């Protein structure tokens, strides 16, 4: 993958995560307890990306998911 395209997709993921209720709840819980891992490692924050089960969480946005594929 071209580096520029990869960075663009990562930025889109970050912007959409802020609108996703599931992510917002998990990030708030993580910040509240002051750790980077939450719920038996189900949710993590790494390099300012939210991970779910050790994979980058892609918000429920059909257009973005199609672009990634």
NORVENNOR-V716699 format. One record per run of one state. SS is the DSSP state (alpha for helix, beta for strand, coil for the rest). FROM is the first residue (numbers start at 1). TO is the last residue. If there is no record, write none. Layout:
# NORVENNOR-V716699
ss->SS from->FROM to->TO
ss->SS from->FROM to->TO
This chain:
# NORVENNOR-V716699
ss->coil from->1 to->2
ss->alpha from->3 to->17
ss->coil from->18 to->20
ss->alpha from->21 to->33
ss->coil from->34 to->36
ss->beta from->37 to->38
ss->coil from->39 to->42
ss->beta from->43 to->46
ss->coil from->47 to->48
ss->beta from->49 to->52
ss->coil from->53 to->54
ss->beta from->55 to->56
ss->coil from->57 to->61
ss->alpha from->62 to->68
ss->coil from->69 to->69
